[in-house]
C-alpha cells in the first residue's frame, strides 16, 4: 500500500512562495504519475498539476498555472510543488495523489488516482 505524506504548508504572506513536498516511505514515487490537487470548503477538489512517471508535466490552472511548478526531487525522494507569487485565493488544503496510469495525459480526473495523502493546509494572508 503506497502511503503519501504532504508537507510544507502553513501561513504564508501574499506575494511569497512556498514549496510543498509529497513523500512516501517506499522508493517508488517514480513508478507513478503524481498529481497535486487543492480544495477549499464547499468546493470540489481542483487539479493543480501533474508529473508523469517518465517525466513531462501538465498544469491545470490556465493562466494561473505559470505560478506552479511540479518536479521530482530524487535526493529527497519527493514530488515537489513550488508556488510563486502567492495569492489569498491559493488558500486551500493541498493534496498529492498517485496514479498507476503513469502518464498524466491518460488520467481523466481525481477518481483515477488510487492513492492520496492526508493533505497540508496552505493559508495565504497578511
C-alpha positions in Angstrom: 0.0 0.0 0.0 1.5 3.3 -1.1 1.3 6.0 1.6 1.8 9.6 0.7 2.6 12.4 3.1 2.4 16.1 2.2 4.5 18.7 3.9 5.4 22.4 3.6 2.1 24.1 4.2 1.4 26.8 6.7 0.6 30.5 6.9 2.1 32.4 4.1 2.4 36.0 3.1 0.8 37.2 -0.2 3.5 37.6 -2.9 5.7 35.0 -1.3 6.5 31.5 -2.4 6.4 28.0 -0.9 7.4 24.5 -1.8 5.1 21.6 -0.9 6.5 18.1 -0.8 4.9 14.8 -1.4 6.8 11.9 0.2 6.5 8.2 0.6 8.4 5.7 2.7 8.8 3.5 -0.4 11.4 4.4 -3.0 8.8 4.1 -5.8 7.4 7.5 -6.5 8.8 7.5 -10.0 6.7 4.4 -10.8 3.5 6.6 -10.7 2.1 9.7 -12.2 1.8 12.2 -9.2 -0.8 14.9 -9.1 -1.3 17.9 -6.9 -4.8 19.0 -6.0 -6.3 21.6 -3.8 -9.6 22.0 -2.1 -11.4 24.7 -0.2 -14.5 24.2 2.0 -17.7 23.7 -0.1 -15.8 23.3 -3.4 -14.7 20.3 -5.4 -11.2 19.2 -5.4 -9.3 21.1 -8.1 -6.4 19.7 -10.1 -3.3 21.9 -9.9 -0.5 20.0 -11.6 0.7 16.5 -12.6 4.0 14.9 -13.4 4.2 11.7 -15.4 6.3 8.7 -14.3 8.6 9.1 -17.3 8.6 12.8 -16.9 6.5 15.5 -18.5 4.2 17.8 -16.6 0.8 19.3 -17.0 -0.5 22.4 -15.3 -4.3 22.7 -14.9 -5.0 26.2 -13.8 -4.9 28.0 -17.1 -3.2 31.3 -17.0 -2.6 30.9 -13.2 -0.7 27.7 -13.9 2.5 29.5 -14.6 2.9 30.2 -10.9 3.1 26.5 -10.2 6.0 24.2 -10.9 5.9 20.4 -10.2 9.1 18.4 -10.1 10.7 15.3 -8.8 13.4 15.6 -6.2 15.5 12.5 -6.4 17.6 13.4 -3.5 14.6 13.7 -1.1 12.5 11.1 -3.0 9.7 13.6 -3.2 7.5 15.3 -5.7 7.5 19.0 -5.0 5.1 21.7 -6.0 6.6 25.2 -6.0 4.1 28.0 -5.8 5.2 31.6 -6.5 3.5 35.0 -6.1 1.1 33.6 -3.6 -2.4 35.0 -3.5 -5.1 34.7 -0.9 -7.1 32.6 -3.3 -4.4 30.0 -3.1 -5.6 29.2 0.4 -6.7 25.6 0.4 -5.8 22.1 1.6 -3.3 20.8 -0.9 -3.2 17.0 -1.6 -0.9 14.8 -3.6 -2.0 11.7 -5.3 -0.5 8.8 -7.2 -1.9 7.0 -10.3 -0.7 3.8 -11.7 -1.6 5.1 -15.2 1.9 6.7 -15.1 1.1 9.3 -17.8 -0.8 12.4 -16.8 -2.4 12.5 -20.3 -4.1 9.3 -19.6 -5.7 10.4 -16.3 -9.2 11.7 -16.7 -9.7 13.0 -13.2 -9.3 12.6 -9.4 -11.0 9.2 -9.4 -8.2 7.7 -11.5 -5.7 8.4 -8.7 -5.5 5.3 -6.4 -3.5 6.8 -3.6 -4.0 10.0 -1.7 -2.2 11.8 1.1 -3.9 13.5 4.0 -3.3 17.0 2.8 -1.5 20.0 4.0 -3.2 23.4 4.8 -1.9 26.4 3.0 -3.2 29.8 4.2 -2.2 32.9 2.4 -3.0 36.0 4.4 -1.3 39.2 5.5 
